[in-house]
């Protein structure tokens, strides 16, 4: 409303001050408009600050909700393409820009358009129709082009996903790309996606710029149009000069939010596509998203029972990754899982850790349905070291105490000693405060594995699941680790997948998988004897075959 002060001021000066040559009236009006302008400035600054504050709060809440939801996704719901996942999460930037930009100010100003039309009708009723007609002409192209903009926005989002996938894959595998001299292949692939994205972006920017230019053009014509239509009326005496000047200023003021609205309409489909991308993530099921209340169990000992259990890597995958008709592992048992590559060893451990969704059958832990147990209770009691366990950017201490931030230095060095990492950690320049790069770049494979083992053991779990825990350790470190781990295990349940014979010293039972199915479950001695007999039979068969071929 204070923005009307300048308009009223101009009208009064042209209609009263100049004809009457009244300087006192001019001074009074000037003081009044200065006061109104000052208040308007204060209110605009306050409104901007409040809107920025609200935008910041909403941004933090939305970011926390989206990223928190992404972290809590079920294993089966995690998108297969990392680049696609990152691209969808980055769409939050589009929404943030829309919320924190002048868009909200435009929406707030739109209701005043009707008020200004009423004021304009009071000042110059013969000219009140110009601004509404101009507003319709200004906004109409943006509405008509929404379908085209939607197609371009979806195409751009898809191309951005492909581009991010190539980028992430190239960065993660940069060393392999160099070793295989495959730089040209990835560069061509990148340039191809960039060219397609650039062409799509160019078409979108052209339409957007045309809509914005159209709005600015109509805004300029409104001012001139009011003058052109109003001038003959001033000559005829129907309107005063002040009324026409005030009407032209008010019409320009009214149409300004509509010009901004043209820009909003131009970007709306991009924001809508970004929202759809985020919605697709928010609709994915999380670990704690269940119809029933999860079962709380503070202590879990590791009594596993599989009954006709079936698992898939992904709900859309028609192939079963694992089929276990019956398998029972009692609490405190030490069991090794053997099998060739791709037999299902890692999948079985993932299922025991609660990371796989049942596709059929039943999986129980301590006589309770594992899918119905509270995820936090399972994670607290189960220590699981996967083959793909990672170190994160930060200090060595932060990596080891991940999930256990209150662990003392004494506890940290105890597990480091158990894993054979205490000596090399003490030789590092900053010890536990040594900076770690992404995925432990700069550390050897054995050092990374020792730190990862220490991180898992620091949690002091009742159930220990390990997938190839000594694959990167040298023989001496492996032997010492096995001895110390055996003494530490006590009554804990141990289930370990391995190809290393020394690790079998920790177990008394062997489970063998083949093609995702259980083919042997026997005491260690019996399983090893059967394995030796099979090897001898295979060797004898090869010799007999060679003799026949020679004959």
C-alpha positions in Angstrom: 0.0 0.0 0.0 2.9 2.4 0.8 4.0 2.0 -2.9 0.9 4.0 -3.8 2.4 7.1 -2.0 4.5 8.0 -5.0 1.5 7.6 -7.3 -0.7 9.8 -5.2 2.1 12.3 -4.8 2.5 12.7 -8.6 -1.2 13.0 -9.1 -1.5 15.8 -6.5 1.5 17.7 -7.8 0.2 17.7 -11.4 -3.4 18.5 -10.5 -3.0 20.9 -7.5 0.5 22.1 -6.8 1.5 23.1 -10.3 -1.8 24.8 -11.3 -2.0 26.7 -7.9 1.8 27.2 -7.7 1.5 26.2 -4.0 5.0 25.6 -2.6 3.8 24.9 1.0 1.6 22.1 -0.4 4.6 20.7 -2.4 6.7 20.7 0.8 4.0 18.9 2.8 3.5 16.3 0.1 7.2 15.8 -0.3 7.6 15.2 3.5 4.7 12.8 3.4 6.1 10.8 0.4 9.6 10.7 2.0 8.1 9.3 5.2 6.1 6.7 3.3 9.1 5.8 1.2 11.2 5.4 4.4 8.6 3.1 5.9 8.3 1.2 2.6 12.1 0.7 2.6 12.0 -0.6 6.2 9.1 -3.0 5.5 10.7 -4.3 2.3 14.0 -5.0 4.1 12.0 -6.7 6.9 10.0 -8.7 4.4 13.1 -9.8 2.6 14.8 -10.8 5.8 11.7 -12.8 7.0 11.3 -14.5 3.6 15.0 -15.4 3.6 14.8 -16.8 7.1 11.7 -18.8 6.2 13.4 -20.0 3.1 16.4 -21.1 5.0 14.4 -23.0 7.6 12.3 -24.7 4.9 15.5 -25.5 3.0 17.1 -27.1 6.0 13.9 -29.1 6.8 13.5 -30.3 3.2 17.2 -31.1 2.8 17.2 -33.0 6.1 14.1 -34.9 5.2 15.2 -35.8 1.7 18.8 -36.8 2.6 17.6 -38.6 5.8 15.1 -40.6 3.7 17.8 -41.5 1.2 20.0 -42.8 4.0 17.2 -44.9 5.4 16.3 -46.6 2.1 15.9 -50.4 2.2 18.7 -52.3 0.5 16.4 -53.5 -2.2 15.1 -50.0 -2.9 18.4 -48.3 -3.4 18.6 -47.2 -7.1 21.1 -49.3 -9.1 22.6 -46.3 -10.8 24.7 -44.1 -8.5 24.7 -41.3 -11.1 20.9 -41.4 -11.4 20.5 -41.4 -7.6 22.9 -38.4 -7.3 21.1 -36.6 -10.1 17.7 -37.0 -8.4 19.1 -35.7 -5.1 20.6 -32.7 -6.8 17.2 -31.7 -8.1 16.7 -30.3 -4.6 18.8 -27.3 -5.8 16.1 -26.4 -8.4 13.4 -26.5 -5.7 15.6 -24.5 -3.3 16.1 -21.8 -5.9 12.4 -21.5 -6.5 11.5 -21.3 -2.8 14.2 -18.8 -1.8 14.2 -16.6 -4.9 11.8 -13.7 -5.9 9.2 -16.3 -6.8 7.6 -16.1 -3.3 7.6 -12.3 -3.5 5.8 -12.5 -6.8 3.1 -14.8 -5.4 2.7 -12.6 -2.4 2.3 -9.5 -4.6 -0.3 -11.1 -6.9 -3.3 -10.5 -4.7 -2.5 -6.8 -4.7 -3.2 -6.8 -8.4 -6.9 -6.8 -7.8 -6.5 -4.0 -5.2 -4.6 -1.9 -7.6 -7.2 -2.4 -10.3 -9.8 -1.0 -7.9 -7.5 2.0 -7.1 -6.9 2.5 -10.8 -10.6 2.5 -11.5 -11.1 5.2 -8.9 -8.2 7.4 -10.3 -9.0 6.9 -14.0 -11.9 4.5 -14.6 -11.6 5.0 -18.4 -8.1 3.5 -18.2 -8.7 0.6 -15.7 -9.1 -2.0 -18.5 -5.6 -1.6 -19.9 -3.6 -3.3 -17.1 -5.8 -6.5 -16.8 -5.8 -6.9 -20.6 -2.0 -6.5 -20.7 -1.6 -9.0 -17.9 -3.6 -11.6 -19.8 -1.6 -11.0 -23.0 1.6 -11.2 -21.0 0.9 -14.5 -19.2 -0.9 -16.3 -22.0 2.2 -17.4 -24.0 3.7 -18.9 -20.9 0.6 -21.0 -20.3 0.4 -22.1 -23.9 4.1 -23.2 -23.9 3.9 -25.3 -20.7 3.5 -28.6 -22.6 6.6 -27.9 -24.7 8.5 -26.8 -21.6 7.5 -29.9 -19.8 8.9 -32.1 -22.6 12.2 -30.2 -22.6 12.4 -30.4 -18.8 11.9 -34.2 -18.8 14.4 -34.6 -21.6 16.9 -32.5 -19.8 16.4 -34.4 -16.5 17.0 -37.7 -18.3 20.1 -36.5 -20.1 21.4 -35.0 -16.8 21.0 -38.4 -15.2 23.0 -40.2 -17.9 25.7 -37.5 -17.8 26.0 -37.8 -14.0 26.2 -41.6 -14.3 29.2 -41.3 -16.7 30.8 -38.8 -14.4 30.5 -40.8 -11.2 31.6 -44.0 -13.0 34.6 -42.3 -14.5 35.7 -40.7 -11.3 35.3 -43.9 -9.3 37.2 -46.0 -12.0 39.7 -43.3 -13.0 42.7 -45.5 -12.2 41.3 -48.4 -14.2 40.5 -46.1 -17.1 44.1 -44.9 -17.2 45.6 -48.4 -16.9 43.4 -49.7 -19.8 44.1 -46.6 -21.9 40.3 -46.1 -22.2 40.4 -42.3 -21.8 39.2 -41.7 -25.4 36.2 -43.9 -25.0 34.9 -42.2 -21.8 35.8 -38.8 -23.2 33.7 -39.5 -26.4 30.8 -40.8 -24.2 31.0 -37.7 -22.0 31.1 -35.3 -25.0 28.2 -37.1 -26.6 26.0 -36.6 -23.5 27.2 -33.0 -23.0 26.3 -32.2 -26.6 22.8 -33.6 -26.2 22.4 -31.8 -22.9 23.6 -28.5 -24.4 21.2 -28.7 -27.3 18.3 -29.4 -24.9 19.4 -26.7 -22.6 19.7 -24.2 -25.5 16.1 -24.9 -26.6 14.9 -24.4 -23.0 16.9 -21.2 -22.5 15.6 -19.8 -25.8 12.0 -20.4 -24.8 12.6 -19.0 -21.3 14.4 -15.9 -22.5 11.6 -15.3 -25.1 9.0 -15.4 -22.4 10.9 -13.1 -20.1 11.6 -10.7 -23.0 7.9 -10.8 -23.9 6.9 -9.9 -20.4 9.4 -6.9 -20.3 8.1 -5.7 -23.7 4.4 -5.8 -22.5 5.4 -4.0 -19.3 7.0 -1.2 -21.3 4.0 -1.0 -23.7 1.6 -0.7 -20.8 3.1 2.6 -19.6 3.0 4.0 -23.1 -0.5 2.6 -23.8 -1.9 4.4 -20.8 -0.4 7.7 -21.9 -1.6 7.2 -25.5 -5.1 6.3 -24.5 -5.3 9.0 -21.7 -3.8 11.9 -23.6 -6.9 12.6 -25.8 -9.0 12.4 -22.6 -6.9 15.0 -21.0 -7.3 17.2 -24.0 -11.1 16.7 -23.9 -11.1 17.5 -20.2 -12.4 14.0 -19.3 -9.3 13.3 -17.2 -6.7 15.4 -15.5 -3.0 15.3 -16.3 -2.3 14.0 -12.8 -4.8 11.2 -13.3 -3.1 10.0 -16.5 0.4 10.2 -14.9 -0.8 8.4 -11.8 -2.6 5.8 -13.9 0.5 5.1 -16.0 2.7 4.7 -13.0 0.1 2.5 -11.2 -0.3 0.3 -14.3 3.4 -0.2 -14.6 3.5 -1.1 -10.9 0.6 -3.5 -11.3 2.1 -5.3 -14.2 5.6 -5.8 -12.7 4.6 -9.0 -10.7 3.1 -10.4 -13.9 6.4 -9.9 -15.7 8.1 -11.8 -13.0 5.3 -14.5 -13.3 6.4 -15.0 -16.9 9.8 -16.0 -15.6 8.2 -18.3 -13.1 6.1 -20.0 -15.7 9.3 -20.4 -17.8 11.0 -22.3 -15.0 8.0 -24.0 -13.5 8.3 -27.2 -15.6 11.9 -27.6 -14.7 11.0 -27.3 -11.0 8.1 -29.7 -11.6 10.4 -32.2 -13.2 12.8 -31.8 -10.2 10.0 -32.3 -7.8 8.9 -35.5 -9.6 12.5 -36.8 -9.3 12.5 -36.1 -5.6 9.1 -37.6 -5.2 10.3 -40.8 -6.8 13.0 -41.0 -4.0 10.6 -40.1 -1.2 8.2 -42.8 -2.4 10.9 -45.5 -2.0 10.4 -47.7 1.1 12.7 -47.1 4.1 13.9 -49.6 6.6 11.6 -48.2 9.4 8.6 -47.8 7.1 6.3 -50.7 8.2 2.6 -51.3 8.7 3.2 -52.9 12.0 5.1 -51.8 15.1 8.6 -53.4 15.0 9.6 -55.9 17.6 12.1 -54.5 20.1 14.8 -56.9 21.3 17.7 -55.3 23.2 19.9 -58.4 23.1 20.2 -60.8 20.1 22.5 -63.9 20.3 22.5 -65.1 16.7 20.2 -68.1 16.5 19.3 -68.1 12.8 16.7 -70.3 11.2 15.9 -70.3 7.4 12.7 -72.0 6.3 12.1 -72.1 2.5 13.7 -68.6 2.4 14.1 -66.9 -0.9 15.8 -63.6 -1.7 16.1 -61.3 -4.7 18.7 -58.6 -5.4 16.0 -56.2 -6.5 12.2 -56.5 -6.5 12.1 -56.1 -10.3 14.7 -58.9 -10.8 12.9 -62.1 -11.8 15.9 -64.3 -10.8 16.2 -65.6 -7.2 19.6 -64.7 -5.8 19.3 -67.2 -2.9 17.2 -70.2 -2.0 17.6 -71.8 1.4 15.2 -74.7 2.1 16.4 -75.1 5.7 19.4 -73.8 7.6 19.7 -73.4 11.3 22.7 -71.8 13.1 22.5 -71.8 16.8 23.7 -68.9 19.0 27.4 -69.1 19.7 28.2 -71.3 16.7 31.2 -70.6 14.5 30.3 -71.3 10.9 32.1 -70.8 7.6 30.3 -70.2 4.3 32.1 -71.7 1.3 31.4 -71.7 -2.4 32.7 -70.4 -5.7 32.4 -66.8 -6.8 28.7 -65.9 -7.3 27.5 -68.8 -5.2 25.5 -66.5 -2.9 27.9 -66.2 0.1 27.7 -62.4 0.3 23.9 -62.5 -0.3 23.5 -64.9 2.6 25.5 -62.7 5.0 23.5 -59.7 3.8 20.3 -61.5 4.5 21.5 -62.4 8.0 22.3 -58.7 8.7 18.8 -57.8 7.7 19.8 -56.1 4.5 17.8 -58.3 2.1 14.0 -58.4 1.8 12.4 -61.8 1.9 10.8 -62.8 -1.4 9.3 -65.9 0.2 9.6 -68.2 3.2 10.8 -67.3 6.6 14.0 -66.0 8.3 14.1 -66.0 12.1 16.6 -64.6 14.5 16.4 -65.8 18.1 13.0 -67.2 17.3 11.7 -63.9 16.1 11.0 -62.9 12.5 14.0 -60.9 11.3 12.0 -58.6 9.0 9.8 -57.7 11.9 12.6 -56.8 14.3 13.5 -53.2 15.0 16.4 -52.3 12.6 18.2 -50.4 15.3 18.3 -53.5 17.6 19.6 -55.6 14.7 22.3 -53.2 13.8 23.4 -52.8 17.4 23.8 -56.5 17.9 25.2 -57.5 14.5 28.6 -56.5 13.3 28.9 -57.0 9.5 32.0 -56.3 7.5 31.3 -56.5 3.8 33.7 -56.9 0.9 32.8 -53.4 -0.2 33.2 -51.7 3.1 34.5 -48.1 2.7 36.6 -45.6 4.5 35.2 -42.0 4.5 36.7 -38.6 4.2 37.8 -37.5 7.7 40.3 -38.5 10.3 41.4 -42.1 11.2 39.7 -41.7 14.5 36.4 -40.6 12.9 36.5 -43.6 10.6 37.2 -46.1 13.4 34.6 -44.7 15.8 31.9 -44.4 13.1 28.8 -45.3 15.0 30.7 -45.4 18.3 31.6 -41.7 18.8 32.2 -42.1 22.6 34.8 -44.8 22.3 38.0 -44.1 24.2 41.6 -44.2 22.8 42.2 -47.3 24.9 39.3 -49.2 23.3 40.4 -48.0 19.9 44.0 -49.3 20.3 42.7 -52.6 21.7 40.8 -53.4 18.5 43.7 -52.0 16.4 46.1 -54.3 18.2 43.7 -57.2 17.5 43.7 -56.4 13.8 47.4 -55.8 13.5 47.0 -52.1 12.8 48.3 -50.6 16.0 51.9 -50.4 14.9 51.4 -48.7 11.6 48.8 -46.3 13.1 51.4 -45.1 15.7 53.9 -44.4 12.9 51.5 -42.1 11.1 52.3 -38.4 11.3 49.2 -37.5 13.4 48.3 -40.9 14.7 44.6 -41.3 15.1 44.1 -37.8 13.7 45.7 -38.7 10.5 43.5 -37.4 7.6 41.8 -40.1 5.5 40.8 -39.4 1.9 37.7 -40.8 0.2 37.8 -44.6 0.3 41.1 -44.6 2.1 43.2 -43.4 -0.9 46.8 -43.4 0.2 46.5 -46.5 2.4 47.4 -50.0 1.3 44.7 -52.6 0.8 45.9 -54.4 4.0 45.9 -51.2 6.0 42.4 -50.4 4.8 41.1 -53.8 5.7 42.7 -53.7 9.2 41.0 -50.4 9.9 37.7 -51.7 8.7 38.0 -54.8 10.8 38.8 -52.6 13.8 35.8 -50.4 13.1 33.5 -53.4 13.1 35.0 -55.0 16.2 34.9 -51.8 18.2 31.1 -52.1 18.2 31.5 -55.3 20.3 28.7 -57.1 18.6 27.1 -60.4 19.8 26.9 -61.6 16.2 29.9 -61.3 13.9 29.4 -61.5 10.1 32.5 -61.2 7.9 32.9 -61.4 4.2 36.4 -62.3 3.2 37.9 -60.5 6.3 41.5 -61.4 5.5 41.6 -61.2 1.7 44.0 -58.2 1.7 46.1 -59.2 4.8 49.6 -60.7 4.5 50.1 -64.2 6.0 51.7 -63.0 9.2 49.0 -60.4 9.9 46.3 -62.9 9.0 47.7 -65.5 11.4 48.0 -63.1 14.3 44.5 -61.7 13.6 42.9 -65.2 13.5 44.6 -66.1 16.9 43.4 -62.9 18.6 39.9 -63.0 17.0 39.5 -66.6 18.2 40.3 -65.6 21.8 38.0 -62.6 21.6 35.0 -64.4 20.1 34.1 -66.4 23.2 30.3 -67.2 23.1 29.7 -64.8 20.2 28.2 -66.1 17.0 30.6 -66.1 14.1 29.6 -66.5 10.4 32.3 -65.9 7.9 32.5 -66.2 4.1 36.0 -67.0 2.9 38.2 -68.6 0.4 41.2 -68.6 2.8 42.1 -71.9 4.5 43.6 -70.3 7.7 40.2 -68.6 8.5 38.7 -72.1 8.9 40.6 -72.4 12.2 37.9 -70.2 13.7 35.0 -72.4 12.8 33.7 -75.9 13.6 31.0 -76.1 10.9 31.0 -75.5 7.2 28.1 -74.5 4.9 28.6 -74.8 1.2 26.6 -72.8 -1.4 26.3 -73.4 -5.1 24.3 -71.3 -7.5 22.4 -69.6 -4.6 21.4 -72.9 -3.0 22.6 -74.9 0.0 24.5 -78.0 -1.1 26.3 -79.0 2.1 26.0 -78.4 5.8 28.5 -80.5 7.8 31.1 -80.3 10.6 34.4 -78.8 9.4 36.3 -82.1 9.4 33.7 -83.9 7.4 33.3 -81.1 4.9 37.1 -80.8 4.3 37.3 -84.6 3.9 34.5 -84.5 1.3 36.3 -81.6 -0.4 39.6 -83.5 -0.6 37.8 -86.6 -2.0 36.1 -84.5 -4.7 39.4 -83.0 -5.6 41.0 -86.4 -5.8 38.2 -87.7 -7.9 38.4 -84.7 -10.3 42.2 -85.2 -10.6 41.7 -89.0 -11.3 39.1 -88.2 -13.9 41.4 -85.7 -15.6 44.3 -88.2 -15.6 42.0 -91.0 -17.1 40.7 -88.6 -19.7 44.3 -87.6 -20.7 45.4 -91.3 -20.9 42.4 -92.1 -23.2 43.2 -89.1 -25.4 46.9 -90.2 -25.6 45.8 -93.8 -26.5 
